[in-house]
Amino acid sequence: MAVNPGSLLPTIFEGHDRLLTLVAGLTDDTARGPSALPGWSRAHVLSHIEGVSLALARQARFALRGELIDPYDGGRPARDAAIEAGASRTAEELTYAVGAALAETRETWSAVGPQDWGRAVRYRDADVAAVLAAWWRELGIHTADADLGYGSSDWSRDFCGHVLDHLAPRTPQGIRLELTAVDGPEKRVHGSGETVVVRGTLTDLTAWMAGREPAGTLAFSGAALPELGPWP
């Protein structure tokens, strides 16, 4: 599903507002509670949202200057260390940090003009438009991961379509994967080889492809759901 970056900004900023509303009532106990991601507390997820929002926004900010920069200073190890350190903060500190990061992120993306979407970035050797799409995915998926009252079943159909297309490379080798929504017209066919048909609501299909637990039940041909490949 092609994404028009300019028209996507209001949707993303709506996602910012949603997350801010969800974290407004955060308590220390809630922050320490488990998220929808195994091994991560809600504080871990919120710390990651803070970090990735700033990492992707600075790709755009430097691109506007005609410069390239890595998403994270220090690479993946520094990213992981920052998440662990950030997860130890109080609910008040986390709420403030997420709010400040989203404010900075919004300011950066608001400064991107129609002529800027094709500017090169270091992130995946892509462009500014691709970075915005990545932030859309990160924001939507991890807001659901935080398990604060918004879940994968709340994802929009446009969001699901985009995520399913992005995650097509997760299709295992030798498999022709047919994903069929039982609640709408959407259908995706990825890969080639032995056909495996998976049916479910669009949001459940998307959750499964994203490595998350579907809210409902998926129907599938064969003895079991195929094991998906790594995240692209």
C-alpha positions in Angstrom: 0.0 0.0 0.0 1.6 3.3 -1.1 1.8 6.0 1.5 1.4 9.7 0.7 3.7 11.2 3.3 2.1 14.7 3.3 -1.4 13.3 4.0 -0.1 10.9 6.6 1.1 13.6 9.0 -2.4 14.4 10.5 -2.9 10.6 11.2 0.5 10.4 12.9 -0.1 13.5 15.0 -3.5 12.0 16.0 -1.5 9.0 17.1 0.7 11.3 19.2 -2.3 12.7 20.9 -3.7 9.3 21.6 -0.5 8.1 23.2 -0.3 11.3 25.4 -3.9 10.6 26.5 -3.1 7.0 27.4 0.0 7.9 29.5 -1.7 10.8 31.3 -2.9 8.5 34.0 0.3 6.4 34.2 1.2 5.3 37.7 4.4 3.7 39.0 2.7 0.4 39.4 1.2 0.5 35.9 4.6 1.5 34.4 6.2 -1.5 36.1 3.5 -3.9 34.9 4.0 -6.2 31.9 3.4 -4.9 28.4 2.2 -7.0 25.5 5.8 -7.7 24.6 7.3 -10.6 26.5 10.1 -9.5 28.8 9.3 -5.8 28.6 7.4 -3.7 31.1 5.2 -0.8 29.9 8.1 1.4 31.0 10.4 -0.4 28.5 7.9 0.1 25.7 7.4 3.8 26.6 11.2 4.3 26.8 11.6 2.7 23.4 8.8 4.9 21.9 10.7 8.0 23.3 14.0 6.9 21.8 12.8 5.8 18.4 10.7 8.9 17.9 13.8 11.1 18.4 16.0 8.7 16.4 13.7 8.8 13.3 12.9 12.5 13.6 16.6 13.4 13.6 17.0 11.5 10.3 14.6 14.0 8.8 16.1 17.0 10.6 19.6 16.3 9.3 18.3 15.4 5.8 16.8 18.9 5.6 20.4 20.2 6.1 21.7 17.8 3.4 23.5 15.7 6.0 23.4 12.0 6.9 23.5 10.7 10.5 23.0 7.3 12.1 19.6 6.8 13.9 21.3 6.1 17.2 24.7 7.3 18.4 26.5 4.2 19.4 24.2 1.9 17.3 22.0 -0.9 18.6 23.9 -1.4 21.9 23.4 2.2 22.9 19.8 2.0 21.9 19.2 -1.1 24.1 21.1 0.5 27.0 19.0 3.6 26.8 15.8 1.6 26.9 16.9 -0.3 30.0 18.0 2.9 31.7 14.9 4.7 30.7 12.6 2.0 32.0 13.8 2.6 35.6 12.2 6.1 35.6 9.1 7.0 37.6 5.8 7.2 35.9 6.0 11.0 36.1 9.4 11.1 34.5 8.3 8.7 31.8 5.2 10.7 31.0 7.3 13.9 30.8 9.9 12.3 28.6 7.4 10.8 26.1 5.6 14.1 25.9 8.8 16.0 25.3 10.0 13.5 22.6 6.6 13.7 20.8 6.7 17.5 20.9 10.2 17.6 19.4 9.2 14.9 16.8 6.1 16.9 15.8 8.1 20.0 15.4 10.6 18.2 13.1 8.0 16.6 10.9 6.0 19.8 10.6 9.0 21.4 9.1 9.2 18.9 6.2 7.9 20.3 3.0 6.6 18.6 -0.2 10.1 19.0 -1.8 11.8 17.2 1.1 10.3 13.8 1.1 12.8 12.4 -1.4 15.9 13.6 0.5 18.3 10.8 1.4 18.7 9.5 4.9 21.1 6.9 6.4 18.3 4.9 7.9 18.1 1.9 5.6 19.7 4.1 2.9 16.2 5.3 2.2 14.5 8.7 2.1 12.6 11.0 4.4 9.2 9.6 3.3 10.3 6.1 4.2 11.4 7.3 7.7 8.0 8.8 8.2 6.3 5.5 7.3 8.6 3.8 9.7 7.6 6.2 12.5 3.9 5.5 11.7 4.6 1.7 12.1 6.6 2.2 15.3 4.1 4.5 16.9 1.0 2.3 16.1 2.5 -1.0 17.0 4.2 0.1 20.2 1.3 2.1 21.4 -0.6 -1.2 21.3 2.3 -3.0 22.9 2.1 -0.6 25.9 -1.2 -2.2 26.7 -2.8 1.0 28.2 -6.2 0.6 26.6 -5.3 0.7 22.9 -4.6 -2.6 21.2 -4.0 -4.2 17.8 -7.8 -4.5 17.3 -7.9 -0.7 17.2 -5.6 -0.4 14.2 -7.1 1.3 11.2 -7.5 -0.6 7.9 -5.0 1.7 6.1 -2.5 1.1 8.8 -3.0 -2.7 8.6 -2.6 -2.7 4.8 0.6 -0.7 5.1 2.0 -3.0 7.8 1.1 -6.2 5.9 2.9 -4.9 2.8 5.9 -3.9 4.7 6.2 -7.3 6.5 5.8 -9.3 3.3 9.5 -10.3 3.5 8.7 -12.3 6.7 7.1 -14.9 4.5 9.1 -18.1 4.8 11.0 -19.5 1.9 9.0 -22.0 -0.1 5.7 -20.8 1.1 2.9 -19.0 -0.8 1.2 -17.2 2.0 -2.4 -16.1 1.4 -3.8 -13.7 4.0 -7.5 -13.2 3.7 -9.5 -10.8 5.9 -12.9 -12.3 7.0 -14.2 -8.8 7.9 -13.5 -7.0 4.6 -12.1 -7.3 1.1 -8.4 -7.3 1.9 -6.2 -10.1 0.7 -2.5 -10.4 0.4 -0.5 -13.1 -1.3 3.2 -13.3 -0.5 5.9 -15.7 -1.7 5.8 -18.8 -3.8 5.7 -22.5 -3.2 3.4 -24.6 -1.0 0.2 -22.6 -0.4 -0.8 -21.8 3.2 -4.0 -19.9 3.7 -4.5 -17.8 6.8 -7.9 -16.2 7.6 -8.9 -13.8 10.3 -9.9 -10.2 10.9 -7.6 -7.7 9.2 -6.2 -6.6 12.6 -5.5 -10.1 13.7 -3.7 -11.0 10.5 -1.6 -7.8 10.9 -0.9 -8.6 14.6 0.3 -12.1 13.6 2.5 -10.8 10.8 3.9 -8.3 13.3 4.8 -11.0 15.8 2.1 -10.0 18.2 -0.7 -12.2 19.7 -3.9 -11.7 17.7 -7.0 -10.7 19.7 -9.0 -13.4 18.0 -8.5 -16.7 16.4 -6.8 -17.3 13.0 -8.0 -20.1 10.8 -5.3 -21.7 8.7 -4.6 -24.6 6.3 -2.1 -27.2 7.3 -1.1 -28.5 10.7 0.2 -25.2 12.1 0.8 -21.5 11.2 4.2 -21.2 9.5 7.1 -19.7 11.4 7.7 -16.2 10.1 11.1 -14.9 9.1 12.9 -12.0 10.8 11.5 -8.5 10.8 12.6 -6.6 7.6 
